Amino acid sequence: MPRIVVCGSINMDLVVRCTVLPARGETIIANQSSEICGGKGANQAIAAAKVGGDVSFIGRVGDDVFSSRLVENLNQHRIDCTHVTTTVGSSSGVAVVAVEQSGENSIMVVPGANGRVTRTDVEAAAATIQTSDVLLLQLEIPSDAVVTALQIAKHAGVRVILDPAPAPKVFPNEFFEADALVPNQSEAAAILGIPVETVADGMAAVEQLALRGVAFPVITMGSQGAVFGDGETIRSIEPFGVTAVDTTAAGDAFAGALAVAWAEGQTLADSMRMACASGAIASTRLGAQPSMPTRAEVNAFL
């Protein structure tokens, strides 16, 4: 099995479903609320595990009522939590997710213990990173921890995928050292300072990321599919024809599947197609982690 290490966030998602997202200053009556285990790191770890990855996790939870549920949830997906630390005196990360009927969402994140992940935490897991096939990173933990993990992996010859979400106001140059940088349209626009609205815009953005040193730049384009560069050409992946119900975890499903496919030795084009399929399937289901497809489902979809 391909060995994937995820260093990132673990949250409890407080999900509210409504007909239309409220405007600024508006109070609305929503339709449903629920508590669902989430966090971009945990979501991507579970996405990778469900499509065939042997996954280890580096991160933190608090010492609150959510912590045991969050860790047990990872354990149930056969994810190694040896390097998941409990932070005394801190709450676990919480995300408030509003999802409207169209499937579009708005998210606010309280980092909690995720904001306490340190370089020391990452260094303690160095051997796990060094013996993996792919390291998968996001930006819901402190940047210095992300950079430390990235550098450990690069020095060991381990491929690194960085999902730059949420996009920081200042994008450290070290982040461009990731083998694959996988922003969505808004994140790519924030990183590069250019509009990324059309597929042509996406291709131009991929070219800019390549010029900054990214070997495998990828931009997910929502209903327009995705674009990527492989060092020789810039290509687009046509979107799959699905009806989106909840896009909350589509990007995380994409990243987790991309990590596994790439670790298996699939070509970049085939890895992208598998990742796009996983994201498309996830968008047709409610919830983040519950929407992640299995490998059998992805294979059948393709």
C-alpha positions in Angstrom: 0.0 0.0 0.0 1.2 3.5 -0.7 2.4 5.2 2.4 0.9 8.7 2.9 1.7 11.1 5.8 -0.7 13.9 6.4 0.4 16.8 8.6 -2.6 19.1 9.2 -5.7 20.1 11.0 -8.4 18.1 12.9 -11.7 19.9 13.4 -15.2 19.3 14.6 -17.4 20.7 11.8 -20.6 22.3 13.1 -22.7 22.2 9.9 -25.8 24.3 9.2 -27.9 23.7 6.1 -30.0 26.4 4.7 -31.8 27.3 1.5 -29.6 30.3 0.7 -26.5 31.6 2.5 -27.3 34.7 4.6 -26.2 38.2 3.4 -24.1 40.3 5.7 -26.2 41.4 8.7 -29.1 39.0 7.8 -30.6 36.4 10.2 -32.2 33.4 8.6 -33.9 30.2 9.7 -31.8 27.3 8.7 -33.1 23.8 7.9 -30.7 21.4 9.8 -27.6 21.3 12.0 -25.1 18.5 12.7 -21.7 17.8 14.2 -19.3 16.1 11.8 -15.7 15.3 12.2 -13.6 17.4 9.8 -10.6 19.6 9.3 -8.8 19.7 6.0 -6.0 17.5 7.3 -8.3 14.9 8.7 -10.6 15.0 5.6 -7.7 14.4 3.3 -6.3 11.6 5.4 -9.6 9.8 5.3 -9.9 10.5 1.6 -6.5 8.9 1.1 -7.3 5.9 3.3 -10.5 5.2 1.6 -8.9 4.9 -1.9 -6.1 2.7 -0.7 -3.5 4.7 1.2 -1.7 3.5 4.3 -2.0 6.8 6.2 -0.2 8.3 9.2 -1.3 11.6 10.8 0.6 14.5 12.5 -1.5 17.0 14.4 -3.1 18.1 17.6 -6.5 18.0 19.3 -7.6 19.8 22.5 -8.6 18.3 25.8 -12.3 19.1 25.3 -15.4 17.0 24.6 -14.6 16.7 20.9 -11.0 15.3 21.2 -11.7 11.6 21.8 -14.3 11.6 19.1 -11.9 13.2 16.6 -9.1 10.7 17.3 -11.4 7.7 17.4 -12.8 8.7 14.1 -9.3 8.6 12.5 -8.6 5.3 14.2 -11.8 3.8 12.7 -10.4 4.6 9.2 -7.2 2.7 10.1 -5.1 6.0 10.3 -2.0 5.8 12.5 -2.5 8.5 15.2 0.9 7.9 17.0 1.8 11.5 16.3 -1.6 13.1 17.2 -1.0 15.0 20.5 -3.5 16.2 23.0 -3.0 19.9 24.0 -3.9 20.5 27.6 -5.8 23.8 28.2 -6.9 24.2 24.5 -10.1 23.4 22.6 -10.0 21.3 19.5 -10.4 23.0 16.2 -13.9 23.9 15.2 -15.3 24.9 11.8 -18.7 26.5 11.4 -19.9 25.4 7.9 -23.0 26.9 6.3 -24.2 25.0 3.2 -26.9 26.3 0.9 -29.3 24.3 -1.2 -27.1 24.7 -4.4 -24.2 23.0 -2.6 -22.1 26.1 -2.2 -20.7 26.8 1.2 -19.2 29.4 3.5 -16.8 28.3 6.3 -15.3 30.0 9.4 -12.6 28.1 11.3 -11.5 28.4 14.9 -8.0 26.8 14.9 -7.9 25.8 18.6 -5.2 23.1 19.1 -4.4 23.1 15.4 -2.7 26.5 16.0 -0.4 24.8 18.6 1.2 22.4 16.1 4.9 23.1 16.4 8.2 22.3 14.6 9.0 20.0 17.5 5.8 18.0 16.8 6.9 17.6 13.2 10.5 16.8 14.0 9.3 14.0 16.4 7.6 12.4 13.4 10.6 12.8 11.1 11.2 9.1 10.6 7.6 8.6 9.6 7.8 11.3 7.0 11.1 10.1 5.7 9.8 6.6 5.1 6.6 7.7 3.3 5.9 7.9 -0.4 4.0 11.2 -0.3 3.6 14.0 2.3 0.3 15.8 2.1 0.1 19.3 3.7 -2.5 22.1 4.1 -2.4 25.5 5.8 -4.7 25.2 8.8 -1.7 24.7 11.1 1.2 27.2 11.7 3.4 27.9 8.7 6.6 27.0 10.5 5.3 23.5 11.1 4.3 23.2 7.4 7.8 24.4 6.3 9.5 22.0 8.7 7.5 19.0 7.4 8.1 20.0 3.8 11.9 20.3 4.3 12.2 17.0 6.1 10.3 15.3 3.2 12.3 17.1 0.5 15.7 16.2 2.1 14.5 12.5 2.2 13.4 12.5 -1.5 9.7 12.2 -0.5 7.2 13.9 -2.8 5.2 16.7 -1.2 1.7 17.9 -2.1 0.6 21.2 -0.6 -3.0 22.3 -0.7 -2.6 26.0 0.1 -5.9 26.5 2.0 -6.7 28.8 3.5 -4.5 31.0 1.3 -2.2 33.1 3.5 -1.9 36.9 3.1 1.9 36.4 2.6 2.9 33.2 0.7 6.3 32.0 1.9 8.8 31.2 -0.8 9.4 27.8 0.8 5.9 26.7 -0.2 6.8 26.8 -3.8 9.3 24.0 -3.1 6.4 21.5 -2.9 6.4 19.1 -5.8 2.7 19.7 -6.3 0.9 22.9 -5.3 -2.9 22.4 -5.5 -4.9 25.6 -5.0 -8.5 26.2 -6.1 -9.3 29.3 -8.2 -9.6 31.8 -5.4 -6.5 30.5 -3.7 -4.5 30.7 -6.9 -5.7 34.2 -7.5 -4.7 35.2 -4.0 -1.2 33.6 -4.3 -0.5 35.1 -7.7 -2.5 38.3 -7.7 -4.2 37.6 -11.0 -7.8 36.6 -11.8 -8.4 32.9 -12.2 -12.0 32.6 -13.5 -11.8 30.7 -16.8 -9.8 27.6 -17.9 -7.6 30.0 -19.9 -6.9 31.9 -16.7 -6.2 28.7 -14.9 -3.6 27.7 -17.6 -1.9 31.1 -17.3 -1.8 30.6 -13.5 -0.3 27.1 -13.8 2.4 28.6 -16.0 3.1 31.3 -13.4 3.4 28.6 -10.6 5.8 26.6 -12.8 8.0 29.7 -13.3 8.2 30.0 -9.5 9.6 26.5 -9.2 6.6 24.2 -8.7 7.2 21.0 -10.6 3.5 19.9 -10.7 1.2 22.9 -10.4 -2.5 22.1 -10.3 -5.5 24.4 -10.1 -8.9 22.9 -9.3 -11.6 24.8 -11.2 -14.9 23.6 -9.7 -17.5 22.9 -12.3 -14.8 23.7 -15.0 -12.7 20.7 -14.1 -9.0 21.2 -13.4 -5.8 22.3 -15.1 -2.2 21.2 -14.4 1.3 21.3 -15.7 3.8 18.4 -15.9 7.0 20.3 -16.8 6.4 19.9 -20.5 2.7 20.8 -21.3 -0.2 22.5 -19.6 -3.4 20.5 -19.8 -7.0 20.7 -18.7 -9.2 17.9 -17.3 -12.8 18.1 -18.4 -15.3 18.1 -15.5 -17.4 15.1 -14.8 -21.1 15.6 -15.3 -22.5 15.3 -11.8 -25.1 17.2 -9.8 -23.4 18.9 -6.8 -25.2 18.6 -3.4 -22.3 19.7 -1.1 -18.9 20.9 -2.4 -17.4 21.2 1.1 -15.1 18.2 0.8 -14.6 18.0 -3.0 -11.1 19.6 -2.8 -10.1 17.4 0.1 -11.3 14.3 -1.7 -9.3 15.4 -4.7 -6.1 15.9 -2.7 -6.3 12.6 -0.9 -6.9 10.7 -4.1 -4.1 12.6 -5.9 -1.6 11.6 -3.2 -2.5 7.9 -3.4 -2.5 7.7 -7.2 0.8 9.6 -7.4 2.3 7.4 -4.7 1.2 4.3 -6.6 3.3 5.4 -9.6 0.4 6.4 -11.9 1.2 9.1 -14.5 0.3 12.6 -13.6 -2.6 12.6 -16.1 -4.0 9.4 -14.7 -3.5 10.7 -11.1 -5.4 13.9 -12.0 -8.2 11.9 -13.5 -8.6 9.7 -10.4 -8.4 12.8 -8.2 -11.1 14.6 -10.2 -13.3 11.6 -10.1 -13.0 11.4 -6.3 -13.8 15.1 -5.9 -16.8 14.8 -8.2 -18.2 11.9 -6.3 -17.7 13.7 -3.0 -19.7 16.7 -4.3 -22.8 14.6 -4.8 -23.0 13.6 -1.1 -23.7 15.5 2.1 -21.0 16.1 4.7 -17.3 16.1 4.4 -15.8 12.8 5.6 -18.9 10.8 5.0 -18.8 11.9 1.3 -15.4 10.5 0.6 -15.6 7.6 -1.9 -14.0 4.2 -1.7 -11.5 3.0 -4.4 -14.1 0.7 -5.8 -16.5 3.6 -6.2 -13.9 5.7 -7.9 -12.9 2.8 -10.3 -16.6 2.2 -11.1 -17.1 6.0 -11.8 -14.1 6.0 -14.2 
